[in-house]
Amino acid sequence: MSLAGKNALCTGCISLSGGAILTHLLDCDANVYLDRCGTTEIPAEWYHYRNPKGNRARVVNADTSTEQGILDLMSQVDVMIDILVINASFQPSLLWDGTLDERMDRALNLNVKRSHSMAYLAIPHMVRGSRVIFVTTSPHKDALDSGLLATCKGAVTEMGKNLAAQLHGSGVTVNCVVPNTVEETGADVARAVEYLAGQGGEFITGQIICVGDKQ
């Protein structure tokens, strides 16, 4: 599917699925902007990946783990946005240390608060017919604090449905892509994002698209 001429902003691309979405959108000829997610190092191969036409993502130096950082990002992206992909910024190592309250605060800030702020601050920069796509965190089935991450997943999906209802009639669709577990291939998630971003997703909004249920 061609997304030529579409401007896509991908945030929180620190996971396997995030990298697959980034490279897949580039291969579909979208103009892709990539944020710097907090202090996390994004793999260099994603920064430097070029599609067959030689295009690569434009990296914006903005820390989107804070509201001010998101405002800085939007001020540096000098185009109207057609596709906004908000990846949950889950880092397993952040949930292993500290008290229960500290782990919960970190998980909620990375997954829920950041996703909420990104969506609401970016929407004024989006054109009619744009797509907002949340990609939630999915823990390993045996992961520590998997219940906490499931809580974050639920919050993001409900946020997406609520935002879709708020934007009804605006021409902006909002949907969530939910990987079953982190073992699912990023390519499957990327294809779901591509479908929602393309013509096939024009009239789909307020939906939760589950990817990779192999049970």
N, C-alpha and C positions, 0 to 999 in steps of 0.2 A: 504494500500500500504506500502511495506517495503522500508525504506531508510537506511537499515543497512549498516554500513561501510561508509556512507556519512558524511562529516564534514560540519555542517551548522553554519554560523555566523549570529546571529540575533541582530540587533541594534535598539535602540529606542523603546524598548518594555515597554512603559508606559501606553498604552491604552488597552481597552478591547480586540481589535483585536490582538494587539501585544502579549498579554498574551496567547490568544488562539493559535496563531501561534507557540509560544514557546512550549507549552505543547503538541500540536498536532505533531510537528516534533519529540519530544521525544517519543511519543507513536508510531511513525513510526520507532523507533530505530535509528534515526540519532544521531550522536555525536554533541551536541549543545553547542556553545559558546555564552555567553551573555555579552554585554558591560554594563557599568554604564553610563547612558545617562545624562551627565552634572551633575547638583546638584539634579536632580529629584530622589525621592525615588521610586524604583521599588517595587511593593507589595511583601512582604516576601514569600507569598505562591508560587510565580513564581520562586523565588530563590531556594526554597526548594522542589519544586514539583519533585516527582519521578515517572517514568513510571512503568508498572507492573513488569519489570525486575530489578527495583531498580536504574535505571540510572537517573541522573539529570543534568541540565545544568552546565557548568563550567563558573563561573563568572570571568570576566577579569576586573581588577580595572584600567579602562582607561576612561577618560572623552572625549567622542567622539563628544562633541559640539565644539571642536577645532581641527585644523589640526594636531597639535602636539599630541593631545590625540589619534587621529586615528592612527598616526604612532606608538605610544606607544602600542595601541591595537594590531596592526599587528605584532609587534615584540614579543608580549607575546603569540600570538596564534601560537603554534609550529607545525602546520600542514598546508598542502595545503587545500584550501577551495573549496568545491563542490557546496555549496548553500549559497548565500549571500542575506539575507532579510533585506531591508532597510526600516524601518518604519518611517513615518513622525512623528516628535517629537512634536506634538501639545499639548500645555497646555492651556486650555481656560482662566485661570486666567491671563496669560501673555498678553492677548489682551485687557484687560479691563482698564489698567492703562496707564497713560502717553499720550503724544501727538500722533497725527496721524502718524507722521514720526517715532516715537519710536515704535509704535505698528507694523508698516510695517517692520521696521528693524528686530524686534524680530521674526516676522512670517517668513520672508525670510531667516533669519539665521537658524532657527530651521528646516524649511521644505525644503528649496531649496539648500542653500549653504552647509549645513551639508550632505544632500543626494548626492550632486555632489562630494564633497570631499571624502566621504566614498567610492563611487563607483570607482572613478579613482585611489585612493590609494590602494584599495583592489584587483583590477584586476590582478596586477602582482603576487599575491599570490593565483591565481585560476588556476585550471587545465583545460585541454581541456574537453569539455562536461559539464562545470560548468553552473550554473544558477544564474543570477542576477535578483532579484524580488523587485521592488519598491512597497510599500504599501502607498498610499497617505492619506492625511488628508481629512476627510469629516465632515463639520460642521453640527450641527443641523440646520434644515431648517429655524428656526427662530433666529439663533445665531447672536449675535453682530459681525460685521465685517465678515459676511459670504462671502461677495464679495471678501475680501482680501484673505480669505482661498481658495476660488475658483481660484483666481489668482495663488496661490502657487501650487494648484493641477494641474493646466494647465501647469505650468512650469516644474513640476516633470514628468508628462506624456510625454511632448515633449522631455525632457532630456533623458528619457528612449528610445524613438524611435530613437533619434539621436545616442545614445550610441550603440544601436543594429546595426545600419547601419555601424558605425565605426568598430565594432567587427565582421562584416560579414566575414565568412570563418575561424574564429578563433576557432569555436567550442563552444563558450560561447554565451548563449542566454540571452536576456534582455527583460523583460516584466513588465507591471504595473498592479497591482490589485487595483481597485477603488471601495471602499464601497460607496453605494448610500448616506447614512447618518450614523451618529454615532449610530442610533437606530438599524442598521443591526446587527445581531448576529455575534460575533467574530468567531463562528464555521464555518459559511459560508465563511468568508474570509480565514480562516485556510485551508479549503478544497481546495479553489482555489490555494493557495500557494502550497499545497501538490501536486496538479495535475501538476503545472508548474515545480515543483522540481523533479518529478518522470519521468518515461519513457514516459508518455503521452505528456510531454512538450519538448521532445527532439528536435522537428523540429518547435517549435513555438517561434518566436522572433519578437520583435518590436510591440507587441500587447498590447492593453488596455483591461483588463478583468473587466467588470463592474459587481458588486455583489449586489444583493438585490434590484433590481428596482421593487418595488411593486405597482407602480402607474398604 
